[in-house]
Amino acid sequence: VQLQASGGGLVQPGGSLRLSCAASGSIFSINVMGWYRQAPGKQRELVAIITGRGRISYTDSVKGRFTISRDNAKNAVYLQMNSLKPEDTAVYYCNAETYQLVYYWGQGTQVTVSS
C-alpha cells in the first residue's frame, strides 16, 4: 500500500485547510484509514480515524473542528480542518491499517497555523 498526502500549508488562526490522501497498491486489504500528526518535540498522535464501515473517532482536541471522510471508490481519505489554532501546527501523516494489522504511512504534509 502506498499513500500520497497533499493539502498542507500556511493558514492564519481561525482558517481552514483540507488534507487529502490517496491510496494505491493492495487497497483491498485496507480496513482503517486516518490521520496522525507530530508537532516539533512531541510524539506522533492520532487525530482522526475512519473504518471501512464508516465508524469515526477523533482526538478530543479536534472534535467539532475537524471532519474526516472517506471515498472508498477513490481509495481516498480526507481531513477538513476548520477553526485552526496555532497548536494544530504539525506534520500530518496519512495512515492505513490493513485487516492483517499492518500499518502504512504517507510522507507527511506540513500544516502551519500562524498569523
C-alpha positions, -999 to +999 in steps of 0.1 A: +000+000+000+013+035-009-002+066+005+002+101-011-009+130+011-015+166+000-031+198+011-010+212+038+002+248+040+003+280+060-030+294+073-040+321+098-057+312+131-093+305+125-087+295+089-094+262+072-074+236+053-084+203+037-059+174+036-063+146+010-047+112+009-049+088-020-041+051-015-027+028-042-014-008-043-031-035-023-061-013-014-084-043-009-065-050+023-072-016+039-096-015+068-089+017+087-077+050+073-068+080+093-046+110+101-019+114+127+002+145+135+035+152+150+045+186+164+081+196+170+094+179+201+063+159+206+052+123+199+031+114+169-006+115+179-038+102+164-060+130+150-089+110+134-096+076+120-124+061+099-131+024+094-142+008+062-177+007+076-176+044+084-170+044+121-152+075+131-131+086+161-114+119+168-089+130+194-106+154+219-087+185+209-101+185+173-137+174+180-161+199+165-134+215+143-121+187+121-141+163+099-127+131+085-143+115+055-135+086+031-143+079-005-139+041-010-144+044-047-114+067-050-094+050-023-090+083-005-094+098+029-098+135+037-094+157+067-114+190+067-098+213+093-117+243+104-111+269+131-075+261+131-054+270+161-016+275+164-015+243+184-026+224+154+007+232+138+024+199+129+033+175+102+002+155+094+006+119+083-019+098+064-022+062+078-038+030+066-043-001+086-049-034+069-071-063+080-038-081+088-029-052+112-001-039+091+003-001+092+013+021+062+023+058+063+022+086+039+051+110+035+036+137+057+024+172+049+032+203+069+004+224+084+014+257+100-011+279+117+003+313+123-005+350+119 
